[in-house]
Amino acid sequence: MTIAPNDFKRAMAQFASGVTVVTTRYGDTPLGVTASSFTSLSLEPPLVLVSLAKRLFTHKAIAETGVFAVNVLAAHQVELGMRFAGMRPEIKDRFAGLKTTTAVTGSPILPDTLAWVDCTVWAMYDGGDHTIFVGEVQDLSVSDLDMPLLYHNRLWRRTEALEVPTVPLEATLVEVGLRDGIQREERLIPTALKVELATALADAGLRHIQVASFVNPRLVPQMADAEEVFAQLPRREGVTFSALVLNMKGLERAIAAGVPAVEMGVPASETLARKNANTTIEEGMQETEAMVRKAHEHGLRVRAGVQAAFGCAYEGQVERSKVVAMARRFLAMGVEELALADSAGLGNPQSVRRTVQEILPLAGGVPVVLHLHDTRGQGMANLLSALKSGITTFDTSFGGLGGCPFIPSARGNVATEDVAYMLHEMGIQTGIDVAKVAAISRRMEAFLGKELPARMHRLLE
């Protein structure tokens, strides 16, 4: 087949230091892996270069069969790129569910790519631990799309115009207003009202709602009715009501109350660890490990993480290496989610970005949740920084309620309605009805008799 030079130029122009997947077939088995490098070498004949590590079975197959195709991924194919890069270990068959086509050489072609070139091996060069394959293009195709998928700072990205933020298409908000939000309020909130608000939050589209903490009622009176709240909660398909537990006694109470999911945490600050749970960091980590084990034995889903991950109100700056080391230990415990909490609201967009970039590659397939306080007015900026760094799940509180009882300076969480509104305006879906959440915030505002820090609930009246 004769390849028109202009078609070859167009195909190669779609590759902008982006992500490519090399595919081939070994007998009846399709194979594919992301390439470490890919470029064009010659126009006539049309030659391309691709480099593959020798340890890969795809390398062995290409060396034996002498054929391969290179698929240039588009911006919307983040998950496809992660799959073929081995970043989705739970997917055993990388081609499962894909509507591939077969190229002239027999190599499978991935769907909806920017471009692909189908090649026979023209030459091979030994590069030590890798081989450089030079392929002569036998066939090609170019789409009208023009946004490649890039690999940047160890995190996969959608690629968009420079003036548009690089953000995901969806985000998940975990409502913590009925736990973190009200725990330091002086006026006790009746059990019936808590259940009413939890039901309304579920009706507003929240699918993850933290409704209580099983802690010492003398220290946190607002949480004294945790068992009663869980006993009266409605059963909603697709909605998870969870609770915070700080020690084994709290976990045992949660198990007895039928709580399906719990959160645990240890501060990255010795002072806060002592004030929060009367333990050292190491004692807290050891107890958490035992708690995770017990929670799993009883079928509970566990989220655990680092509190005061971005700074401590008592000790100031927290070393990032300590946060990373604690995160590693939580992940080794087999938790279903890893949380990073800016408990004192000391984080800034840069510190959030750097910490997230350290943690995400370690987490693999375990979701990372960010818990942000707006103590110094940086909550939304920190959320946007985390969003652009790869975080897609955030704790939020209706009305902007919140604050740790053991950190006097800590103020409210980022507000559910404000965050959801911002995300929707950016084209990011949350499944939340902002107007309904705003109504809930106004209801609480009237009950407490004071103005809440959120903004959208006043604009949507």
GIZISUL-V500723 format. One record per backbone hydrogen bond with DSSP energy under -1.0 kcal/mol. CO is the residue of the C=O (numbers start at 1). NH is the residue of the N-H. Records with the same first field share a line. If there is no record, write none. Layout:
# GIZISUL-V500723
CO: NH + NH
This chain:
# GIZISUL-V500723
4: 8
5: 9
6: 10
7: 11
8: 12
9: 13
12: 15
19: 73
20: 35
21: 71
22: 33
23: 69
24: 31
26: 29
29: 26
31: 24
33: 22
37: 51
39: 49
42: 47
46: 137
47: 41 + 42
48: 135
49: 39
50: 133
51: 36
52: 131
53: 56
56: 60
57: 61
58: 62
59: 63
60: 64
61: 65
62: 66
66: 121
68: 119
69: 23
70: 117
71: 21
72: 114
73: 149
74: 77
77: 81
78: 82
79: 83
80: 84
81: 85
82: 87
83: 86
84: 34
88: 91
93: 96
95: 98
98: 100
101: 109
103: 106
107: 103
109: 101
114: 143
115: 72
116: 141
117: 70
118: 138 + 139
119: 68
120: 136
123: 134
125: 132
127: 129
129: 54
130: 127
131: 52
132: 125
133: 50
134: 122 + 123
135: 48
136: 120
139: 118
141: 116
147: 75
149: 19
150: 157
152: 155
155: 152
161: 164
169: 429
172: 394
174: 396
175: 210
176: 179 + 180 + 181
179: 183
182: 185
190: 194
191: 195
192: 196
193: 197
194: 198
195: 199
196: 200
197: 201
198: 202
199: 203
200: 204
201: 206
202: 205
204: 433
207: 240
208: 175
209: 242
212: 244
213: 215
216: 220
220: 223
221: 224
223: 226
225: 229
226: 230
227: 231
228: 232
236: 239
240: 209
242: 211
243: 263
244: 214
247: 251
248: 252
249: 253
250: 254
251: 255
252: 256
253: 257
254: 259
255: 258
260: 301
261: 243
262: 303
263: 245
264: 305
266: 307
269: 273
270: 274
271: 275
272: 276
273: 277 + 279
274: 278
280: 284
281: 285
282: 286
283: 287
284: 288
285: 289
286: 290
287: 291
288: 292
289: 293
290: 294
291: 295
292: 296
293: 297
294: 298
295: 300
296: 299
301: 262
302: 336 + 337
303: 264
304: 339
305: 266
306: 341
307: 268
308: 311
312: 316
316: 312
319: 323
320: 324
321: 325
322: 326
323: 327
324: 328
325: 329
326: 330
327: 331
328: 332
330: 335
331: 334
337: 304
338: 369
339: 306
340: 371
341: 309 + 343
342: 345
348: 352
349: 353
350: 354
351: 355
352: 356
353: 357
354: 358
355: 359
356: 360
359: 363
360: 364
363: 366
367: 338
369: 340
370: 395
371: 342
372: 414
374: 377
378: 382
379: 383
380: 384
381: 385
382: 386
383: 387
384: 388
386: 391
387: 390
392: 172
393: 370
394: 174
396: 176
397: 400 + 416
398: 401
399: 454
401: 413
404: 407
407: 410
412: 374
414: 397
415: 419
416: 420
417: 421
418: 422
419: 423
420: 424
421: 425
422: 426
423: 428
424: 427
429: 171
433: 437
434: 438
435: 439
436: 440
437: 441
438: 442
439: 443
440: 444
441: 445
442: 446
443: 447
444: 448
445: 449 + 450
455: 458 + 459
456: 460
